[in-house]
Amino acid sequence: MRVTHMLVTRRTQNYIQDAMQRLACTQEQMSTGRKVLSLSDDPPALSQLLNVHAAVERNKQYERNITDGLSYLDGADTALGTAGELLQKAVEYAIQGANGTLEKDDMAAIGEQIDKMIDQMVDIANTTVGGKYIFAGTKNDQPPFWRDGDNIYYRGNLERISREILDQANYPIDVPAVTLVGSNSNTPDGVFGKVQSSNNQYEVVGGVFQVLLNLRNSLRSADAAGVNDSIGALNDQLDHLLRYRVQVGARTSHFESVRDQLQDQEVRLTQVLSNLEDADVARVAVDLSRQQLSYQASLAAGAKILETSLLDYLR
């Protein structure tokens, strides 16, 4: 094969270009701290990297869902606790009104206090978290409960709010405010009782509102026996709220446990990502020095072989 100056020139240029490309790649690895920079660097590793990155992003979304769910659950727990304290106060008033020593006017005055408690219970039923009414089902952009005289109405819906916290694992993050009259007999009352359709709207029947209304009426009419009966009904409602509060606590513990699990997984996945994509800085530094020396040597050798002014300048 005849070796010409043109052939030598081209080969020398190719060698210098190859050395420059290797040097540039190593410099990029050093500056970014990553050893896989493109698909051609390590296709199997890059495919695994994409899968791990996708798993990390899914876990982060699950953690956001859990955080959102815990805010709902914390709001429900606070509301149920406040409602329980209100009912406990109503029990104290009822005991005071049932002792038979109060005058009719005194009992009526206590009845007015109970009437104000009904308004307070409506406010509790309209608790919000992040601008959403937590006892309104999925129709949670407006207050679900309102009072019209002695009638309590509900304008939310009966759909539950849920969040996906693991793959195909959806769990409700709310408690049912009300249930529908005539539903399955095994379905317990909602937190605030049941609803029935009335004039194209839901009217709340039974439950805590009715118990408070009955107590108020008994106090207004100085019916000591009726007041005494209300004490038992109030205690039943306290137990009813406590059962829902226990459910909220159990779900909160579940979500916190899953969150801890996801955080542990995130640590492990981050370590896998580090193993796959992080460059060994010490090794890269050695490679960089070696390739810089190789590049300078190729420039010097090319200058001596071709004795061109351009390569002399580069040298």
N, C-alpha and C positions, 0 to 999 in steps of 0.2 A: 504494500500500500504506500502510495506516494504522500509524504507529509509535507504540506505547504505551510507558508506563513499564515494563510487565511484559516487553515484548520487549527493551527496552534492558537491563533487569536481567539477563535470561537470557543475552543475547549477551555482556554484560560478564563474567558469571560463567564462560561458556564460554571466553572469551579468557584470563581469569586462570587457569582450570584447565589450558588448553593450555600456557600459559607455565610453570606449575608442573610439569607432566609433563615438558616438555623440560628444565627445570632439574634435576629429580630424576634423569632419565636421564643427563644430562651429569655430575652429581655422582657417580653410580654408576660411570660410565666412569673418572672421575678416581680414585676410591677403589680400584677393582679393577684398573685398568690395562688393561682389555679393552674393545674397541669393539663386539664382538658379544656381546650379553647374552641374547638370546632369538631364537627362530626367526624372528620377525617383523622383526627388525632387518636381517637379510641372509640370506634362505633359501639362495641358492646358496653363499655363503661358509660358512654353518653346515654344510651337507652336506659340503663339502670338508673342513671342520674335523673332522667326525666320522670321515671316511675316514683323515685323517692321524693322528688320535689312535689309531685302530684299528691302523694300521701301526706306530706307535711301541710300542704294547703288545705286538704280535706280536714285534717285534724284541727287546723286553726279555725275553720268554719264551724266545726262541731263545738269548739271551745267558745266561740262567739254565741252559738245557739244556747249553750249551757248558761253562759253569763246572762243572756236575755231571759232564759227560763227561771234562773235563780232570782232575778229582779221581780218577776211576777210572783214567784212563790214567797219571797220575803214580804212583798206587799200584801199578799193574802194572809200570811201569818200575822202581820201587824194588825190588819183589819179585824181578823177573827179574835185576836187578843183584846183589842179595844172593845169589840162587841161583847165579849165575855165580861169585861170589867163593867160595862154598862148594865148588863143583865144582873150582875152581882149587886150593883147599886139598887136596881129595881127590886131585887129580893129583900134588901134591907128596908126599903120603903114599904114593901108589902107586909113584912113582919111588923113594922111600926103601925101600919093601918089596920092590922088584924088583931091587935091586942085588946080591942074593945074599950079602951080608955080615952080615945080621941073624940072630940066633938065632930059633928057633921061638917062644919066649915073647915076644920083641920084636915079631915080626910079629903075634902074636895081640893084643898090646897096641895096635898100630896098628889092627887090625881092630875093637877096641872103640871107638876114636875114630871110625871110619867108621860104626859102628852108631849112635853119638850123632848123627852127621851126618844119618842117615836121619830121626831125630826132628826135627832142625832143618829138614830139607826139608819135612816134614809141616807144621811151623809156618809156613813160608813159603807153602805151598800154601793155608793157612788165613788168609791176609792179609785184613784188613778195611779198608774205607774208609767212614767215616760209619756204622759199625755193620753194614755189608753185606759179605758175603764175596765178594770180586771174582772168585774162581775157581770159583764155585758155579752159574753160569748164573743163571736167574731164581729158583731156589730158594735164595736167598742169606741166609736168616735163621738158619742154623745152620752150624757148621763142616762143609765138604764132605768133608774127608779125615780118616781116622783109621787108626791102625795097630793091628793085632792080631797080635802075634808078627812073623812074616816076611811077613804079608799086609797090603796097603794097600787100603782100601776107599773108595769115592766115593759120597756120598749127595746130591750136587747133581743138576742135570739138564744136558742138552746144548743148551738154548736160549740164544741170545745176547742180550746187553743192548745196546740201541741208544737213540739220542737223535735227535730231529728238530732240526736246526740251521738249516734253511732250509725254505721251503715244499715239502712232499712230498720232503724230502731227509733220510732216516734213515740213520745210520751206526752200526755197532757200536762200543762204547766199551770192550769187554773183549777178552781173548784166550781162545781155547778151552783150557780146562784139560786136557781129555781128549777123545778121539774114540772112536767105537764100533768095536770089532773087527768086521770084515766089512763096513764101510762102503765107499764108493767108493774104489777103489785109488789115485785121485789125491788123496784127502784125506790130508794129512800128519798125523802124530801130534800130539796136543795137547801143551801145554807139559810135562805130566807123564806122557805116554804115552797108552795106550789103555785102555778098560775092556771087560769082558765080564760078562754076567749070571751071577751065581752065588748060588743060594739066595735069589732075589728081591732081590738087591742087586748093585751094581756092584763088581767087583774090578778093581783097576788091574793091568795086565799090561804088561811091557816098560817102555821109557822110563827116566827117570833113577833111579827107585826100584830097578828091577831091576839096573841097572848098579852102583849102590852096594851092593846086597845081594850081587851076584856078587863085587865087590871085597872086601867084608868076609869072605865065605866063603873066598875064596882066601887071604886073610891069615891067617885062623884055622887053615887047614890047611897053612900054609907052602908054598903052591903058587906059586912065583915066576913060572912061566910064565903061570898064570892071572892073577896080578897084572899082569904085563906086558901081557896082552891087554886088561885093564881100562883101561889108560892110553889106548889108542886109542878105546875105547868112551866114556870120560869126555870126551875131546876132541870126539868126535862130538856128545855132549850139550851141550857148551859152544857148538858151532856152532849147534845146534838152538835153544838159548835166545837166542843172538845174533840169529838170523833173526826170532824173535818180538819181540825188543826193537827191532829196526829197524822192524818194522811199527808198533809202539807209537809210536816216534818220528815216523814219517811221519804217522800219524793225529793226533798231538799238534800237529804243524806245520800240518796241514790245519785243525784246529779253531781254532788261534790266528789263522790267516789269515782265516777266516770271522768270527771275533770282531772283528778289526780292521775288516773290511768293514762289519759291523753297527754298530760304533761310529761309523764315518764316516757311514753312513746316518742314524744317530740325530742327529748334528750337523746334517745337511742338513734332516731332517724338523723338528727343533726350530726351525730358521730359518724354515721354511715356516709353522709354527704361529705364530711370532712375527709374521710378515708378515700373517697372516690375522686374528689375534685381538688383538694388542697395540695399544693406542691410542697415537696420537701425542700425548704428554703436553703438548707446547707448544700444539698446535692445540686440544686439549680445554680447556686453561687459558684460551685466548682465547675459546672458545665459552662456557665457564662464566661468564666476566666479562660477555660480551655478553648471555647469557640472564638473568643476575642483574639487569642493568640493564633489560632488557626486562620482566622480571617486576615490578620496582619501579615502572617507568613505567606498566604496565597497572594496578597497584594505585592509583597516584596519579590516573591518568586516570579510572578508575572512581569514585574518591571524589569527584572534582569534578563528574562527570556526575550521579551519583545522590545525592550529599550524604547518605549514610546513615551512621549512627554506627558500624556494623560496619566499613565500608570505611575510615572515618576512623581507626578503631582499628588496622586492618591496616596502613594507611599509616604 
